[in-house]
């Protein structure tokens, strides 16, 4: 999801979306009513001894025969059946196929027997439905496994279901007319982030220890920040796509995971990274393994701190305090932190993002129309989705080429910035997780929606435009007890640099022991 409102089309986002108020009002009222019905029944004891162990640790227990994959799967299914009615993170469940897959596990795989969620967006798992959070895509059953799905399977992961997504991944919360609202386990009345909110909420709630996520404008990092998890967006081309099609959102989108620990992310990246046959974006080579990058002492880095979003929107003091902590910890680790702002034209790259997004969403909907043999109507999708798709009809070839050129210019500008700065530091979000019902795709007040979506997450989409890696690190809880995260950007292909710093931060300010309380607030 793009994080600003400038230049989505020549007509302008706010004015165009405002025209759809009447169309979206009934759906918005229903979603707002559902979001207001926060579960309040006592859960009783939630956590057990396995919650202190990350995915790497669980795989090690399986390898040493301290626990059987069947036991982990049974525990996961029981957790989902008990807790998912509270958080609504797993709308699609594949329990029987998960049980069947245990007979084919490779005991030498790095995550053999570890339960795992796929995201309900942009992937193919043979014989299963991927709805993309949309009524128009319901019943979309794959006839093959995508390449990334194959690699997850070869890594030993056991697919127990799919985590919720907003419609076509188009916003920073996981609320949809099809599946309802996914709740943040830290505070059930607040968002889990989007668009990988189902995956993040499930990992935070202990349903699974690790889950697939994708990121077209921040959709790994935003829910990771909302739910207190580690979220790494890899470089463009580092990880293959899980469907047979042109790269998502013209290269803005990439796939990976949300994790509880840094080592889980490093080991999983080692397992799935690498180009697939026919890829037009080649993976940049990494020195050694990503897991090896976590070992030893990192050389001193020069880190630039971004004091204000390039969009100029305000930042909540709680988010600023998190960056203060990140800077303090980095200095303690021997790094230099200076204030600096990259010379990147926000309006230009944000307008380019909007152009590419609109054209890409229209393309996805046209492909679904061909599958179904009928046209998509306004009643088939949510109001903001409909508007974006219709905006795609206004994108001609010259506008699309200009948008791609603007993205490449931003990438060159960031590469120049990184010649003198090893990393860029900012908040992940400009606000703590907001209340449910404010950022969904069927808003009551479209003008207010356009404002709120532009100020909630003004930082993340830069890395999607440039293709560089970025990570969200859950360093603290704010005054209300909600997770709060800092984000680091690295030069293209420098995931190892990010992971090494993340591992050091994790040692200084460990987060894996923090557990949500499922508060009704």
Secondary structure in CASP SS format (residue, H / E / C, confidence):
PFRMAT SS
TARGET T0000
AUTHOR 0000-0000-0000
METHOD secondary structure of the structure
MODEL  1
X C 1.00
X C 1.00
X C 1.00
X C 1.00
X C 1.00
X C 1.00
X C 1.00
X C 1.00
X C 1.00
X C 1.00
X C 1.00
X C 1.00
X H 1.00
X H 1.00
X H 1.00
X H 1.00
X H 1.00
X H 1.00
X C 1.00
X C 1.00
X H 1.00
X H 1.00
X H 1.00
X H 1.00
X H 1.00
X H 1.00
X H 1.00
X H 1.00
X H 1.00
X H 1.00
X H 1.00
X H 1.00
X H 1.00
X H 1.00
X H 1.00
X H 1.00
X C 1.00
X C 1.00
X C 1.00
X C 1.00
X C 1.00
X C 1.00
X C 1.00
X C 1.00
X C 1.00
X C 1.00
X C 1.00
X C 1.00
X H 1.00
X H 1.00
X H 1.00
X H 1.00
X C 1.00
X C 1.00
X H 1.00
X H 1.00
X H 1.00
X H 1.00
X H 1.00
X H 1.00
X H 1.00
X H 1.00
X H 1.00
X C 1.00
X C 1.00
X C 1.00
X C 1.00
X C 1.00
X H 1.00
X H 1.00
X H 1.00
X H 1.00
X H 1.00
X H 1.00
X H 1.00
X H 1.00
X H 1.00
X H 1.00
X H 1.00
X H 1.00
X H 1.00
X H 1.00
X H 1.00
X H 1.00
X H 1.00
X H 1.00
X H 1.00
X C 1.00
X C 1.00
X C 1.00
X C 1.00
X E 1.00
X E 1.00
X C 1.00
X H 1.00
X H 1.00
X H 1.00
X H 1.00
X H 1.00
X H 1.00
X H 1.00
X H 1.00
X H 1.00
X H 1.00
X C 1.00
X C 1.00
X C 1.00
X C 1.00
X C 1.00
X C 1.00
X C 1.00
X C 1.00
X C 1.00
X C 1.00
X E 1.00
X E 1.00
X E 1.00
X E 1.00
X E 1.00
X C 1.00
X C 1.00
X C 1.00
X C 1.00
X C 1.00
X C 1.00
X C 1.00
X C 1.00
X C 1.00
X E 1.00
X C 1.00
X C 1.00
X C 1.00
X C 1.00
X C 1.00
X H 1.00
X H 1.00
X H 1.00
X C 1.00
X C 1.00
X C 1.00
X E 1.00
X C 1.00
X C 1.00
X C 1.00
X C 1.00
X C 1.00
X H 1.00
X H 1.00
X H 1.00
X H 1.00
X H 1.00
X H 1.00
X H 1.00
X H 1.00
X C 1.00
X C 1.00
X C 1.00
X E 1.00
X E 1.00
X E 1.00
X E 1.00
X E 1.00
X E 1.00
X C 1.00
X C 1.00
X C 1.00
X H 1.00
X H 1.00
X H 1.00
X C 1.00
X C 1.00
X C 1.00
X C 1.00
X C 1.00
X E 1.00
X E 1.00
X C 1.00
X C 1.00
X C 1.00
X E 1.00
X E 1.00
X C 1.00
X E 1.00
X E 1.00
X C 1.00
X C 1.00
X E 1.00
X E 1.00
X E 1.00
X E 1.00
X E 1.00
X C 1.00
X C 1.00
X C 1.00
X C 1.00
X C 1.00
X H 1.00
X H 1.00
X H 1.00
X H 1.00
X H 1.00
X H 1.00
X H 1.00
X H 1.00
X C 1.00
X C 1.00
X C 1.00
X C 1.00
X C 1.00
X E 1.00
X E 1.00
X E 1.00
X E 1.00
X E 1.00
X E 1.00
X C 1.00
X C 1.00
X C 1.00
X C 1.00
X C 1.00
X H 1.00
X H 1.00
X H 1.00
X H 1.00
X H 1.00
X H 1.00
X H 1.00
X C 1.00
X C 1.00
X E 1.00
X E 1.00
X E 1.00
X E 1.00
X C 1.00
X C 1.00
X C 1.00
X C 1.00
X C 1.00
X E 1.00
X C 1.00
X C 1.00
X C 1.00
X C 1.00
X C 1.00
X C 1.00
X C 1.00
X C 1.00
X H 1.00
X H 1.00
X H 1.00
X H 1.00
X C 1.00
X C 1.00
X E 1.00
X E 1.00
X E 1.00
X E 1.00
X E 1.00
X E 1.00
X C 1.00
X C 1.00
X H 1.00
X H 1.00
X H 1.00
X H 1.00
X H 1.00
X H 1.00
X H 1.00
X H 1.00
X H 1.00
X H 1.00
X H 1.00
X E 1.00
X C 1.00
X C 1.00
X C 1.00
X C 1.00
X C 1.00
X C 1.00
X C 1.00
X C 1.00
X C 1.00
X C 1.00
X C 1.00
X C 1.00
X C 1.00
X C 1.00
X C 1.00
X C 1.00
X C 1.00
X C 1.00
X H 1.00
X H 1.00
X H 1.00
X C 1.00
X C 1.00
X C 1.00
X C 1.00
X C 1.00
X C 1.00
X C 1.00
X E 1.00
X E 1.00
X E 1.00
X E 1.00
X C 1.00
X C 1.00
X C 1.00
X C 1.00
X C 1.00
X C 1.00
X C 1.00
X C 1.00
X C 1.00
X C 1.00
X C 1.00
X H 1.00
X H 1.00
X H 1.00
X H 1.00
X H 1.00
X H 1.00
X H 1.00
X H 1.00
X H 1.00
X H 1.00
X H 1.00
X H 1.00
X H 1.00
X H 1.00
X H 1.00
X H 1.00
X C 1.00
X C 1.00
X C 1.00
X E 1.00
X E 1.00
X E 1.00
X E 1.00
X C 1.00
X C 1.00
X C 1.00
X C 1.00
X C 1.00
X C 1.00
X H 1.00
X H 1.00
X H 1.00
X H 1.00
X H 1.00
X H 1.00
X H 1.00
X H 1.00
X H 1.00
X H 1.00
X H 1.00
X H 1.00
X H 1.00
X H 1.00
X H 1.00
X H 1.00
X H 1.00
X H 1.00
X H 1.00
X H 1.00
X H 1.00
X H 1.00
X H 1.00
X H 1.00
X H 1.00
X H 1.00
X H 1.00
X C 1.00
X C 1.00
X C 1.00
X C 1.00
X C 1.00
X H 1.00
X H 1.00
X H 1.00
X C 1.00
X C 1.00
X H 1.00
X H 1.00
X H 1.00
X H 1.00
X H 1.00
X H 1.00
X H 1.00
X H 1.00
X H 1.00
X H 1.00
X C 1.00
X C 1.00
X C 1.00
X C 1.00
X H 1.00
X H 1.00
X H 1.00
X H 1.00
X H 1.00
X H 1.00
X H 1.00
X H 1.00
X H 1.00
X H 1.00
X H 1.00
X H 1.00
X H 1.00
X H 1.00
X H 1.00
X H 1.00
X H 1.00
X H 1.00
X H 1.00
X H 1.00
X H 1.00
X C 1.00
X C 1.00
X C 1.00
X C 1.00
X C 1.00
X E 1.00
X E 1.00
X E 1.00
X E 1.00
X E 1.00
X C 1.00
X C 1.00
X C 1.00
X C 1.00
X C 1.00
X C 1.00
X C 1.00
X E 1.00
X C 1.00
X C 1.00
X C 1.00
X C 1.00
X C 1.00
X C 1.00
X C 1.00
X C 1.00
X C 1.00
X C 1.00
X H 1.00
X H 1.00
X H 1.00
X H 1.00
X H 1.00
X H 1.00
X H 1.00
X H 1.00
X H 1.00
X H 1.00
X H 1.00
X C 1.00
X C 1.00
X C 1.00
X C 1.00
X H 1.00
X H 1.00
X H 1.00
X H 1.00
X H 1.00
X H 1.00
X C 1.00
X C 1.00
X C 1.00
X E 1.00
X E 1.00
X E 1.00
X E 1.00
X E 1.00
X E 1.00
X E 1.00
X E 1.00
X C 1.00
X C 1.00
X C 1.00
X C 1.00
X C 1.00
X E 1.00
X E 1.00
X E 1.00
X E 1.00
X E 1.00
X E 1.00
X E 1.00
X E 1.00
X C 1.00
X C 1.00
X C 1.00
X C 1.00
X H 1.00
X H 1.00
X H 1.00
X H 1.00
X H 1.00
X H 1.00
X H 1.00
X H 1.00
X H 1.00
X H 1.00
X H 1.00
X H 1.00
X H 1.00
X H 1.00
X C 1.00
X C 1.00
X C 1.00
X C 1.00
X C 1.00
X C 1.00
X C 1.00
X C 1.00
X C 1.00
X C 1.00
X E 1.00
X C 1.00
X C 1.00
END
